[in-house]
Amino acid sequence: MTSANDNKAPIKVACVGDSITFGSGIKDRKNKSYPAQLARMLGSKYTVNNFGVGGATLLKKGDKPYWELKRFQSAKKFGPNIVVIKLGTNDSKPQNWQHKSEFKANYLEFIGIFKNLESKPKVSICYPIPVFAESWGITEEIVKGEVIPLIKEIANEAKVEVIDCYDALKGKADLVPDNVHPNAGGATLIAESVAKHLGKSKSQE
């Protein structure tokens, strides 16, 4: 039997990711990063926390593994009901992608850690957004040609759903001024993709 108080408890959403989730380069990041915009779209029944960290990699052997960051521990302690993972862009850098053979195993383990939290969250993973010109060693060739196909395989194996942030920003270079990081308008499109996905997922339950 569910009490009235249980019904009022907000649904906790953890946005796990890199600088794109964090909101690097966005003026008024606190209010216009994609997680901040997502929070407004979802409304008061949800609590959305931004666990993005600039430069973070999914690869354990990457140059800034999310695994070793305080935000990873914070995301787990948050006790999320929903986890949205958007990693892979920094993994595509040459010094990181030399370990690409470990990307799938690392990602599957990462998903499993969140799935096995006491709160038993629903986990969804995102395709990276397009790269409009090589920057910081990040290239469209690797992101689109190698990272995204692997994420598709990972989603199938882990039985999690994919949020297509790539398609959301395809052809919209004007919303990604430095070729990698979306501005506030680009973050809006990511937030809309996530919100639409969460609404669809909720209706399927």
Summary of the structure (lengths in Angstrom):
residues: 205
radius of gyration: 16.1
end to end distance: 18.9
largest distance: 55.1
contacts: 697
relative contact order: 0.16
helix: 51%
strand: 15%
